[in-house]
Amino acid sequence: MRFLDDDEADDPILSVVNLIDLFLVVTGILMIVIVRNPLNPFSTQDVTVIENPGQPDMRITIKQGEELTRYESTGEIGEGGGVKAGVTYRLPDGRMVYVPEGAPDQSGAK
């Protein structure tokens, strides 16, 4: 008569139900991870992610809308080919003022 009492413990459907519960928990955890990721595809924010800052293998990923742009460092020091475009001054209140080089004088004097 002991076999009749143990019938529920050996039911294979209970194992399937336990597996379904496990998959639901794993799915919930994965959804939370996706939502908390700054580069998630459902976010409308523009995001810039810098990986390994200051290292030779630094990567910058920029998300603007649905577009992802990735810049990877080659580890080499580059040289600039630009020219001086103007001067920037910091005011006492912390604001920055940019004065383009060669801009006409606003006072009317030449």
N, C-alpha and C positions, 0 to 999 in steps of 0.2 A: 504494500500500500504506500510505501514511501515514494514510489515512482510517480504517483499521481500528484504529490505535493511539490515535487521538483520540476514539474512541467513548465512553469512560468520562467524559471531561471535559465532553461535551455532554449527558450524561444528565439529563433534566428531573427525575427522581426525586431526584437529589442536592440540587437546589435546595429541594424540598419538605422533605427531611430537615433541611436547614440551617434552614429557617423553623420547623420544629417544635422544634428545639433552642433557637432564639432565644426562642420563646414559653414554653418551659419555664423558661428563665433569668429572663425577665420575671415569670412567675408566682411563682417562688421569691422574687424580690426584693419583690414586692407582699405576699406572705404575711409576710415578715420585718417589713415596715413596719407591717402591721396588728397583729402581735403586740406590737411595741414601742410602739404608740400607747397612752397611758394611758386613753383612752376606748374601747378596743376592746370589742366586744360579748361576747367570750368571757371577760373578766376578771371575777373575783368581788370585787375590791377596790372600796371606796368611794373616789372620787377627786374632788378639787376643782381645776379648772383656771382660772387667772386670766389673761386676755389683756389686754395693754396696761395694766398696773397704774398707777393714779394719773393716767391720761389721761382726757379727756372721753368717749372712745369705749370705755371699759373694759367687758369682758364677763366674767362669772363663770359657769362651767358646772360643775354638780354632778352626779355619777353615783352613785346609791345603788341597788345591785342592778342591775336592768335599766332603771331610770327615769332619764332625763336631764332636768335642770331648768336653764334658761338665764336669767340675769338680765343685762339690758343697762342701762348707765348712760345717763341722758338728758342728762348734762352740767350739770344744774342743781343748785344747793345746796338741800338740803331743810331743813325745820325740824322739830324733834321736838315731839311732842305728849304725851310721856310725863311721868311723875312720878318723883321719886327713890324708889327701892325699898329702898335700904339702903347699907351701906358695906362696902368690901373693904379688908382689911389684909394686908400682906405680912409674914410672920414672918421672923426672922433666918435661918432655914434655907432660905428661898426659897418655902415653901408659902404659899398664899393662903387667907384665911379671909373668908367672906362673912357679914355680920351683917345680917339683914333689919331694915328700919326698923319700929319699933313692936313688936318681938318681946317677949314676956313675959320678965321677968328670971328666970333659972334659979336664983338664990339664994333666992328666995321673998320678997324685999323688993319693995315696991311704991312 
